[in-house]
Amino acid sequence: MAGGSGERFWPLSRKRRPKQLLSLLTDKTMLKESIERISSLISTDDIFIITSEILLEPIRNELVELPPENVIAEPYKRNTAPCLALSAAFIMSKYADEYS
């Protein structure tokens, strides 16, 4: 999940540049560092990010190593449970043929 409204890390973060898109300790964003850590364990084809509509393109641009369709925008901000449900539904539909 990479939504966030950019409020908790203010004044560094903003709505269009929340903390996951900030570079804090290195020249890479926090999100990019997270993807690099996990990509040594699983294929980038199997990494999915769910975010807000407003962050969809910035995150796709930041994570060019991921297939663009693996960065999903939730249509409305509804907190964690609906976000996870949407993610699960998307992943289940993507892999339906493999598990049917």
C-alpha positions as CSV (number, residue, x, y, z in Angstrom):
1,M,0.0,0.0,0.0
2,A,1.4,3.3,-1.0
3,G,-1.4,5.8,-0.6
4,G,-1.0,8.4,2.1
5,S,-2.1,11.9,2.2
6,G,1.3,13.5,2.9
7,E,0.3,14.9,6.3
8,R,2.3,13.0,8.8
9,F,5.7,13.9,7.4
10,W,4.9,17.6,6.8
11,P,6.6,19.9,5.9
12,L,8.7,17.5,3.8
13,S,5.7,15.6,2.4
14,R,2.7,16.9,0.5
15,K,-0.4,15.3,-1.1
16,R,1.4,14.9,-4.4
17,R,4.7,14.0,-2.8
18,P,4.0,11.8,0.3
19,K,6.7,10.2,2.4
20,Q,6.9,7.1,0.3
21,L,8.1,9.3,-2.6
22,L,10.7,11.1,-0.6
23,S,14.4,10.4,-0.6
24,L,15.5,10.6,3.0
25,L,18.8,8.7,3.7
26,T,19.9,7.9,0.1
27,D,19.2,9.3,-3.3
28,K,16.4,6.8,-3.7
29,T,12.8,7.2,-2.6
30,M,11.6,5.1,0.3
31,L,9.3,3.2,-2.0
32,K,12.1,2.5,-4.5
33,E,14.3,1.2,-1.6
34,S,11.5,-1.1,-0.5
35,I,11.0,-2.5,-4.0
36,E,14.7,-3.1,-4.3
37,R,14.8,-5.0,-1.0
38,I,11.9,-7.3,-1.9
39,S,12.9,-7.8,-5.6
40,S,15.8,-10.0,-4.5
41,L,13.2,-12.4,-3.1
42,I,10.4,-12.3,-5.7
43,S,10.0,-11.3,-9.3
44,T,9.0,-7.7,-10.0
45,D,6.2,-9.3,-12.0
46,D,4.7,-10.5,-8.7
47,I,5.0,-7.2,-6.8
48,F,1.9,-5.1,-6.6
49,I,1.4,-1.5,-5.3
50,I,-2.0,-0.1,-4.5
51,T,-2.2,3.7,-4.3
52,S,-4.5,6.7,-4.8
53,E,-5.5,8.0,-8.2
54,I,-3.4,11.1,-7.6
55,L,-0.2,9.0,-7.1
56,L,-0.8,6.4,-9.8
57,E,1.4,8.0,-12.4
58,P,4.1,9.3,-10.1
59,I,4.5,5.8,-8.6
60,R,4.5,4.2,-12.1
61,N,7.2,6.7,-13.1
62,E,9.2,6.0,-10.0
63,L,9.0,2.2,-10.3
64,V,9.7,1.6,-14.0
65,E,10.9,-1.9,-13.2
66,L,7.4,-3.0,-12.3
67,P,4.8,-3.7,-14.9
68,P,2.5,-0.6,-15.1
69,E,-0.6,-2.7,-14.5
70,N,0.9,-3.9,-11.2
71,V,0.4,-0.4,-9.8
72,I,-3.2,-0.1,-9.0
73,A,-5.3,3.0,-8.0
74,E,-8.1,2.6,-5.6
75,P,-11.0,4.7,-6.9
76,Y,-11.9,6.1,-3.5
77,K,-9.9,6.5,-0.3
78,R,-11.6,4.0,2.1
79,N,-8.8,3.0,4.5
80,T,-7.0,-0.3,4.9
81,A,-9.7,-3.1,4.6
82,P,-11.2,-2.0,1.3
83,C,-7.8,-1.3,-0.1
84,L,-6.7,-4.9,0.8
85,A,-9.9,-6.3,-0.7
86,L,-9.4,-4.4,-3.9
87,S,-5.8,-5.7,-4.1
88,A,-6.8,-9.3,-3.4
89,A,-9.5,-9.1,-6.1
90,F,-7.1,-7.7,-8.6
91,I,-4.4,-10.3,-7.9
92,M,-7.0,-13.2,-7.9
93,S,-8.2,-12.1,-11.3
94,K,-4.7,-11.8,-12.7
95,Y,-3.7,-15.3,-11.6
96,A,-7.1,-17.0,-12.0
97,D,-6.0,-19.2,-14.8
98,E,-3.0,-20.5,-12.8
99,Y,-5.1,-21.6,-9.8
100,S,-8.3,-22.8,-11.4
